Amino acid sequence: MSHNFKDINQYLLARFRRIYFMALPESKEDYKKSRVNFTIGDSAAQTIVQLAGGTFLASLMTYCKISDADIGIITSLASLAALAQIFLIQFMSRIKKYKFLVCFTFLQRILFSAIYFIPFLDISNRYKAIAIIVLYFTGQIFVQIGTPASQDWIASLVPGRLRGKYFSIKDSIAVFIVSGVMLIAGMILDYFKANAIRTGFLIIGLLIFILVIINVAAMSMMKEPRISYLNEEGKEMHGRLAKKAKEKDAKKGKEKSSSILSEIAEAFKNRKFRKALILQSLYISGFYISLPFVASYQVNVLKLPYTFMMLVGFICNLYRIYITPKFGKMADKHGMAKILRYSLTILAFNILVLALTVPANAYPFFIIGTVLSSTAWAFVGIGLFGVQLDFFRSDKRMVWLSLVSSISGVWGFLVSIIGGKLLNIFTENPVTIQGVILYPQQILNILGFLILIGGALYIKLRIETEKIDTNRKDGRVSV
């Protein structure tokens, strides 16, 4: 019996090692299948982001008697969680393989599922709020740790000349899946919100759990081009051989790990890194000063039905699916930065429309704003990531992605706190223009509009003027 158990254990360990540490792509077909699996996994991940944030999370927190200002700050904890990346730079720079780390950290999205079971707990609203914050923040820490590694991983699987095309197609598929699930989830909450909204929360929690399993399974089926230690024949070593090679290198002093401060100093000496960080910070400022407070505004002030919002979102997302590949092709032809400038400007006008939205015009302005939002988000995320890939050295890509994410993330959280404070100030001291009282969210949206317009101008004057050095190793068979 013990002998059989030992055999089973060794078999499982061997399978684990083969899946997570020996999955090298050996052909173009392996690269293609890995990109398909990443599309599946990322679609599930993006759906989780929407179900565990925005309108749905705002509804849950409103049910638990959390104020609008606090809702905005709590949903911005994802940015603060990115700070964890900066403390793990030394560890991440020494990792030879990313796959297991990515899959393990993404598995922790199960914590977002657990959030939707909190209303069933027989505790006070104060402790429910604390539980939501702890679970949400912990889950975000794990996700933020794994995100730069997953970004570097997929970047190594996509040839530079096809990035715009691949990422646009991937996002189109993700948007279709997300919008469909969101429409169904919105109908579920609308159906149960009158008498049994906790049942709606239960269904959403179970849905997130299923999506987490899909996300991790898809990532586990991907191949990883990164190699660890090579023998004299140029073949990758594993197990005891790799361990001996690592010890040998350590004795020779070949593995000199850089300190956090030296990594940060080296990054900031690079002009392109600084420009990418400034651009990301401008975007983050415009986003977090306004958008974290929009969901609660739509639910609590505008009184828009979930089904209406999700239906409009679904239709506009079909339009987004149509235009996203076109943005990708234009980016491959004209450059990521130029198309990003256009999409960031459109996002700014989307926020301006939000600033002009009040209960009297909520329905038509919500539709106009959603159309602009779908147009902008067809490329904003792709463009920001694409500019970073264009600007960052391949040997420092993962570390620099971590730095940009962590620094801009902390900045985003600070901006959201400022936004929350301003929201409280304008609530207690209403601003009046020609006899019309402005809602606090309107003022924050105007600030967001101005900052994003500044970001678009920065792209025109400082980003588009840089020469791009294409990495020709990404997406090519090397074993």
C-alpha positions as CSV (number, residue, x, y, z in Angstrom):
1,M,0.0,0.0,0.0
2,S,2.8,2.4,1.0
3,H,4.7,1.4,-2.2
4,N,1.7,2.3,-4.4
5,F,1.2,5.6,-2.5
6,K,4.9,6.4,-3.2
7,D,4.6,5.6,-6.9
8,I,1.5,7.8,-7.1
9,N,3.2,10.6,-5.3
10,Q,6.3,10.4,-7.6
11,Y,4.0,10.3,-10.7
12,L,2.1,13.4,-9.5
13,L,5.3,15.3,-8.8
14,A,6.7,14.4,-12.2
15,R,3.5,15.6,-13.9
16,F,3.6,18.8,-11.8
17,R,7.2,19.4,-12.8
18,R,6.5,18.7,-16.5
19,I,3.5,21.0,-16.5
20,Y,4.9,24.0,-14.6
21,F,8.7,23.8,-15.2
22,M,9.3,21.9,-18.4
23,A,6.7,23.2,-20.8
24,L,8.9,24.7,-23.5
25,P,7.3,25.6,-26.8
26,E,9.0,23.5,-29.5
27,S,7.1,24.6,-32.6
28,K,5.0,27.5,-34.0
29,E,2.0,25.4,-33.2
30,D,3.0,25.4,-29.5
31,Y,3.2,29.2,-29.6
32,K,-0.2,29.5,-31.3
33,K,-1.9,27.1,-28.8
34,S,-0.3,29.0,-25.9
35,R,-1.7,32.3,-27.2
36,V,-5.1,30.7,-27.6
37,N,-5.0,29.4,-24.0
38,F,-3.9,32.8,-22.8
39,T,-6.9,34.4,-24.5
40,I,-9.2,31.9,-22.7
41,G,-7.5,32.5,-19.4
42,D,-7.4,36.3,-19.7
43,S,-11.1,36.3,-20.8
44,A,-12.0,34.6,-17.6
45,A,-9.7,36.9,-15.6
46,Q,-11.3,40.0,-17.1
47,T,-14.8,38.7,-16.3
48,I,-13.7,38.2,-12.7
49,V,-12.4,41.8,-12.6
50,Q,-15.8,43.1,-13.6
51,L,-17.9,40.8,-11.4
52,A,-15.6,41.5,-8.4
53,G,-15.6,45.3,-8.9
54,G,-17.6,48.2,-10.4
55,T,-21.4,48.1,-10.1
56,F,-21.6,44.6,-8.6
57,L,-19.1,45.2,-5.8
58,A,-20.6,48.7,-5.2
59,S,-24.0,47.0,-4.8
60,L,-22.6,44.5,-2.3
61,M,-20.9,47.2,-0.3
62,T,-24.0,49.4,-0.4
63,Y,-26.0,46.5,1.1
64,C,-23.4,46.3,3.9
65,K,-24.0,50.0,4.6
66,I,-20.6,51.3,3.3
67,S,-20.6,55.0,2.1
68,D,-20.0,56.1,-1.5
69,A,-16.6,57.7,-0.6
70,D,-15.4,54.6,1.1
71,I,-16.6,52.4,-1.8
72,G,-14.4,54.4,-4.1
73,I,-11.4,54.0,-1.9
74,I,-12.0,50.3,-1.3
75,T,-12.2,49.6,-5.0
76,S,-9.0,51.4,-5.5
77,L,-7.2,49.0,-3.2
78,A,-6.1,47.1,-6.3
79,S,-3.7,49.9,-7.0
80,L,-2.2,49.9,-3.5
81,A,-1.8,46.1,-3.7
82,A,0.6,46.7,-6.6
83,L,3.1,48.0,-4.0
84,A,3.8,44.3,-3.2
85,Q,5.6,44.0,-6.5
86,I,8.3,46.4,-5.6
87,F,9.3,44.4,-2.5
88,L,9.5,41.2,-4.5
89,I,11.8,42.6,-7.3
90,Q,14.8,40.7,-6.1
91,F,12.9,37.5,-5.8
92,M,11.2,37.9,-9.2
93,S,14.5,38.7,-10.9
94,R,16.0,35.4,-9.7
95,I,13.1,33.3,-10.9
96,K,13.9,31.2,-14.0
97,K,10.3,30.2,-14.7
98,Y,7.1,32.2,-14.2
99,K,4.4,29.7,-15.0
100,F,3.9,28.2,-11.5
101,L,4.0,31.6,-9.8
102,V,1.4,33.0,-12.2
103,C,-0.9,30.1,-11.8
104,F,-0.6,30.0,-8.0
105,T,-1.2,33.8,-7.6
106,F,-4.1,33.8,-10.1
107,L,-5.7,30.9,-8.1
108,Q,-6.1,33.3,-5.2
109,R,-8.9,35.1,-7.1
110,I,-11.1,32.6,-5.3
111,L,-10.9,35.2,-2.5
112,F,-13.1,37.5,-4.7
113,S,-15.7,34.7,-4.8
114,A,-15.7,34.5,-1.0
115,I,-16.5,38.2,-0.8
116,Y,-20.0,37.6,-2.1
117,F,-20.8,35.1,0.7
118,I,-20.1,37.8,3.4
119,P,-23.7,39.0,3.5
120,F,-24.7,35.6,4.8
121,L,-22.5,36.0,7.9
122,D,-24.3,36.8,11.1
123,I,-22.0,39.7,12.0
124,S,-22.4,43.5,12.2
125,N,-22.0,45.6,9.1
126,R,-18.8,47.0,10.5
127,Y,-17.2,43.5,10.6
128,K,-18.7,42.7,7.1
129,A,-16.9,45.8,5.8
130,I,-13.7,44.7,7.4
131,A,-14.0,41.2,5.9
132,I,-14.7,42.7,2.4
133,I,-11.6,44.9,2.7
134,V,-9.3,42.1,3.9
135,L,-10.4,39.5,1.3
136,Y,-10.4,42.1,-1.6
137,F,-7.0,43.5,-0.7
138,T,-5.4,40.1,-0.1
139,G,-6.7,38.8,-3.4
140,Q,-5.5,41.9,-5.2
141,I,-2.0,41.5,-3.7
142,F,-1.7,38.0,-5.2
143,V,-3.1,39.1,-8.5
144,Q,-0.7,42.1,-8.7
145,I,2.3,39.9,-7.8
146,G,1.5,37.6,-10.7
147,T,0.5,40.2,-13.3
148,P,4.0,41.5,-14.5
149,A,5.2,37.9,-14.8
150,S,2.1,37.0,-16.9
151,Q,2.6,40.1,-19.1
152,D,6.3,39.3,-19.7
153,W,5.2,35.7,-20.4
154,I,2.6,36.6,-23.1
155,A,5.0,39.2,-24.6
156,S,7.5,36.4,-25.1
157,L,4.9,34.4,-27.0
158,V,3.9,37.2,-29.5
159,P,6.1,38.5,-32.3
160,G,6.6,42.2,-32.0
161,R,5.2,42.9,-35.5
162,L,1.9,41.1,-34.5
163,R,1.3,42.6,-31.1
164,G,-1.4,45.0,-32.1
165,K,-3.3,42.3,-34.0
166,Y,-3.0,39.6,-31.3
167,F,-3.9,41.8,-28.3
168,S,-6.8,43.4,-30.2
169,I,-8.3,40.0,-31.2
170,K,-7.7,38.7,-27.6
171,D,-9.5,41.8,-26.1
172,S,-12.3,41.4,-28.6
173,I,-13.0,37.9,-27.5
174,A,-12.6,38.8,-23.8
175,V,-15.0,41.8,-24.2
176,F,-17.7,39.5,-25.9
177,I,-17.4,37.0,-23.0
178,V,-17.4,39.7,-20.3
179,S,-20.3,41.6,-21.7
180,G,-22.4,38.4,-22.1
181,V,-21.7,37.3,-18.5
182,M,-22.2,40.9,-17.2
183,L,-25.6,41.1,-18.9
184,I,-26.7,37.8,-17.3
185,A,-25.3,38.9,-13.9
186,G,-27.1,42.2,-14.1
187,M,-30.4,40.5,-14.9
188,I,-29.8,38.1,-11.9
189,L,-29.3,41.0,-9.5
190,D,-32.3,42.9,-10.9
191,Y,-34.4,39.8,-10.4
192,F,-33.4,39.2,-6.8
193,K,-32.7,42.8,-5.6
194,A,-36.3,43.5,-4.4
195,N,-36.7,40.7,-1.9
196,A,-33.7,38.3,-2.0
197,I,-30.6,40.2,-3.2
198,R,-28.4,37.9,-1.1
199,T,-29.4,35.0,-3.5
200,G,-28.1,37.2,-6.3
201,F,-24.8,37.7,-4.5
202,L,-24.6,33.9,-3.9
203,I,-24.9,33.2,-7.7
204,I,-22.3,35.8,-8.6
205,G,-19.9,34.3,-6.0
206,L,-20.3,30.8,-7.5
207,L,-19.8,32.2,-11.0
208,I,-16.5,33.8,-10.0
209,F,-15.4,30.5,-8.5
210,I,-16.0,28.7,-11.8
211,L,-14.2,31.4,-13.7
212,V,-11.1,31.2,-11.4
213,I,-10.9,27.4,-12.2
214,I,-11.1,28.2,-16.0
215,N,-8.4,30.9,-15.7
216,V,-5.9,28.7,-13.9
217,A,-6.6,25.7,-16.1
218,A,-6.0,27.7,-19.3
219,M,-2.8,29.2,-18.0
220,S,-1.6,25.7,-16.9
221,M,-1.9,24.5,-20.5
222,M,0.3,27.2,-21.9
223,K,3.9,26.8,-22.8
224,E,6.7,29.0,-21.5
225,P,9.7,30.1,-23.6
226,R,11.8,31.0,-20.6
227,I,14.7,28.6,-19.9
228,S,16.6,28.0,-16.7
229,Y,20.1,26.3,-16.9
230,L,21.6,24.8,-20.1
231,N,24.1,21.9,-20.3
232,E,27.0,21.7,-22.7
233,E,24.7,20.5,-25.5
234,G,22.5,23.5,-25.1
235,K,19.6,21.6,-23.6
236,E,17.7,22.7,-20.5
237,M,18.5,21.0,-17.2
238,H,15.9,20.2,-14.6
239,G,15.8,18.7,-11.1
240,R,19.1,17.7,-9.5
241,L,21.1,18.8,-12.5
242,A,19.6,22.3,-12.4
243,K,20.1,22.5,-8.7
244,K,23.8,21.6,-9.1
245,A,24.2,24.2,-11.8
246,K,22.6,26.8,-9.6
247,E,24.9,26.0,-6.7
248,K,27.9,26.0,-9.1
249,D,26.9,29.5,-10.4
250,A,26.4,30.7,-6.9
251,K,30.0,29.6,-5.9
252,K,31.4,31.3,-9.0
253,G,29.6,34.5,-8.1
254,K,27.6,34.6,-11.4
255,E,24.3,35.1,-9.7
256,K,24.8,38.5,-8.3
257,S,21.3,39.7,-7.3
258,S,20.7,43.4,-7.5
259,S,19.2,45.2,-4.6
260,I,15.8,46.9,-4.8
261,L,17.4,50.3,-4.7
262,S,19.9,49.5,-7.5
263,E,17.1,48.1,-9.7
264,I,15.1,51.3,-9.2
265,A,18.1,53.5,-9.8
266,E,19.0,51.7,-13.0
267,A,15.4,52.0,-14.2
268,F,15.1,55.7,-13.5
269,K,18.4,56.3,-15.4
270,N,16.7,55.1,-18.5
271,R,14.9,57.9,-20.4
272,K,12.3,55.6,-22.0
273,F,11.4,54.0,-18.6
274,R,10.8,57.5,-17.1
275,K,8.6,58.5,-20.0
276,A,6.5,55.3,-19.8
277,L,6.1,55.8,-16.0
278,I,5.0,59.5,-16.4
279,L,2.5,58.4,-19.1
280,Q,1.1,55.6,-16.8
281,S,0.9,58.0,-13.9
282,L,-1.0,60.6,-15.9
283,Y,-3.5,57.9,-17.0
284,I,-3.8,56.6,-13.4
285,S,-4.4,60.1,-12.1
286,G,-7.2,60.8,-14.5
287,F,-8.7,57.4,-13.9
288,Y,-8.7,57.2,-10.1
289,I,-9.7,60.8,-9.4
290,S,-13.1,60.1,-11.1
291,L,-14.0,56.5,-12.2
292,P,-13.9,54.7,-8.8
293,F,-16.8,56.9,-7.7
294,V,-19.0,56.4,-10.9
295,A,-20.5,53.0,-10.0
296,S,-22.0,54.1,-6.7
297,Y,-23.2,57.4,-8.4
298,Q,-25.0,55.4,-11.1
299,V,-26.6,53.0,-8.5
300,N,-27.4,55.4,-5.7
301,V,-27.9,58.8,-7.4
302,L,-28.9,58.2,-11.0
303,K,-31.0,55.1,-9.9
304,L,-30.2,53.3,-13.2
305,P,-31.5,49.6,-13.3
306,Y,-28.8,46.9,-13.5
307,T,-30.5,45.3,-16.5
308,F,-30.5,48.6,-18.5
309,M,-26.8,49.3,-17.7
310,M,-25.8,45.8,-18.6
311,L,-27.9,45.7,-21.8
312,V,-26.5,49.0,-23.0
313,G,-23.0,47.8,-22.1
314,F,-23.6,44.5,-23.9
315,I,-24.7,46.3,-27.2
316,C,-21.8,48.8,-27.0
317,N,-19.4,46.0,-26.3
318,L,-20.5,44.3,-29.5
319,Y,-19.5,47.5,-31.2
320,R,-16.2,47.5,-29.3
321,I,-15.5,43.9,-30.5
322,Y,-16.0,45.2,-34.1
323,I,-13.6,48.1,-33.8
324,T,-10.9,46.6,-31.6
325,P,-9.1,44.6,-34.3
326,K,-9.1,47.7,-36.5
327,F,-7.4,49.7,-33.8
328,G,-4.8,46.8,-33.5
329,K,-4.1,46.9,-37.2
330,M,-3.7,50.7,-37.2
331,A,-1.3,50.4,-34.2
332,D,0.9,47.8,-36.0
333,K,0.9,50.2,-39.0
334,H,1.2,53.7,-37.4
335,G,2.6,52.8,-33.9
336,M,1.1,52.1,-30.5
337,A,1.6,55.6,-29.2
338,K,-0.3,57.4,-31.9
339,I,-3.4,55.3,-31.6
340,L,-3.2,55.4,-27.8
341,R,-3.3,59.2,-28.0
342,Y,-6.6,59.1,-29.9
343,S,-8.2,56.5,-27.6
344,L,-7.1,58.4,-24.5
345,T,-8.6,61.5,-25.8
346,I,-11.9,59.7,-26.4
347,L,-11.7,58.3,-22.8
348,A,-11.4,61.9,-21.6
349,F,-14.6,62.9,-23.4
350,N,-16.3,59.9,-22.0
351,I,-15.5,61.2,-18.5
352,L,-16.7,64.7,-19.5
353,V,-20.1,63.1,-20.5
354,L,-20.2,61.5,-17.1
355,A,-19.6,64.9,-15.6
356,L,-22.6,66.2,-17.4
357,T,-24.9,63.3,-16.4
358,V,-27.6,64.0,-13.8
359,P,-30.8,62.1,-13.0
360,A,-32.8,64.2,-15.5
361,N,-30.7,63.1,-18.5
362,A,-29.3,59.8,-17.0
363,Y,-30.6,57.4,-19.7
364,P,-29.5,59.2,-22.9
365,F,-26.2,60.4,-21.4
366,F,-25.4,56.9,-20.1
367,I,-25.8,55.6,-23.6
368,I,-23.6,58.3,-25.1
369,G,-21.0,57.8,-22.4
370,T,-21.0,54.0,-22.9
371,V,-20.4,54.4,-26.6
372,L,-17.4,56.7,-26.0
373,S,-16.2,54.3,-23.2
374,S,-16.4,51.3,-25.5
375,T,-14.5,53.2,-28.2
376,A,-11.8,54.3,-25.8
377,W,-11.3,51.0,-24.0
378,A,-11.0,49.2,-27.3
379,F,-7.3,50.3,-27.2
380,V,-6.4,52.2,-24.0
381,G,-5.2,49.1,-22.2
382,I,-3.6,47.6,-25.2
383,G,-1.8,50.9,-26.0
384,L,-0.4,51.5,-22.6
385,F,0.9,48.0,-22.4
386,G,2.2,48.2,-26.0
387,V,4.1,51.4,-25.3
388,Q,5.8,49.8,-22.3
389,L,6.8,46.8,-24.4
390,D,8.2,49.1,-27.0
391,F,10.1,51.1,-24.5
392,F,11.4,48.4,-22.1
393,R,14.6,46.3,-22.5
394,S,13.7,42.7,-22.9
395,D,16.2,41.6,-20.2
396,K,14.6,44.1,-17.7
397,R,11.1,43.9,-18.9
398,M,9.5,42.0,-16.0
399,V,11.3,44.1,-13.4
400,W,10.4,47.4,-15.1
401,L,6.8,46.3,-15.6
402,S,6.7,45.5,-11.8
403,L,8.1,49.0,-11.0
404,V,5.7,50.8,-13.2
405,S,2.8,48.9,-11.9
406,S,3.7,49.3,-8.2
407,I,4.7,52.9,-8.4
408,S,1.7,54.0,-10.4
409,G,-0.5,51.7,-8.3
410,V,0.4,53.4,-5.1
411,W,-0.1,56.8,-6.8
412,G,-3.5,55.7,-8.0
413,F,-4.5,54.7,-4.5
414,L,-3.4,58.1,-3.1
415,V,-5.3,59.8,-5.9
416,S,-8.4,57.8,-5.0
417,I,-8.1,58.9,-1.3
418,I,-7.8,62.5,-2.5
419,G,-10.9,61.9,-4.6
420,G,-12.8,60.4,-1.6
421,K,-11.8,63.4,0.6
422,L,-13.0,65.8,-2.1
423,L,-16.2,63.9,-2.5
424,N,-16.9,64.3,1.2
425,I,-15.9,68.0,1.1
426,F,-18.2,68.7,-1.9
427,T,-21.0,66.7,-0.2
428,E,-20.9,68.8,2.9
429,N,-20.2,72.1,1.0
430,P,-22.2,71.9,-2.3
431,V,-20.8,73.8,-5.3
432,T,-23.4,75.9,-7.1
433,I,-23.2,77.3,-10.6
434,Q,-25.9,79.7,-11.7
435,G,-28.3,78.3,-9.1
436,V,-27.6,74.7,-10.1
437,I,-26.1,72.4,-7.4
438,L,-23.4,70.1,-8.8
439,Y,-23.1,66.6,-7.5
440,P,-19.6,65.9,-6.1
441,Q,-19.0,63.2,-8.7
442,Q,-19.5,65.7,-11.5
443,I,-16.6,67.9,-10.2
444,L,-14.3,64.8,-9.9
445,N,-15.2,63.8,-13.4
446,I,-14.2,67.3,-14.7
447,L,-10.8,66.9,-13.0
448,G,-10.4,63.5,-14.6
449,F,-11.2,64.9,-18.1
450,L,-8.6,67.6,-17.8
451,I,-5.9,65.2,-16.6
452,L,-6.5,62.7,-19.4
453,I,-6.4,65.5,-22.0
454,G,-3.0,66.4,-20.5
455,G,-1.9,62.7,-20.9
456,A,-2.9,62.8,-24.6
457,L,-0.8,65.9,-25.1
458,Y,2.2,64.2,-23.3
459,I,2.0,61.3,-25.8
460,K,2.0,63.7,-28.7
461,L,5.0,65.7,-27.4
462,R,7.1,63.2,-25.6
463,I,6.2,59.6,-26.5
464,E,5.6,59.7,-30.2
465,T,9.0,61.4,-30.7
466,E,10.9,58.3,-29.4
467,K,12.5,55.7,-31.7
468,I,11.4,52.2,-31.1
469,D,13.8,49.2,-30.9
470,T,11.8,46.1,-31.8
471,N,12.7,42.9,-29.9
472,R,13.0,40.2,-32.6
473,K,13.3,37.2,-30.2
474,D,9.7,37.3,-28.9
475,G,7.4,34.7,-30.4
476,R,10.1,32.7,-32.2
477,V,11.1,29.1,-31.7
478,S,14.4,28.9,-30.0
479,V,14.6,25.3,-28.8
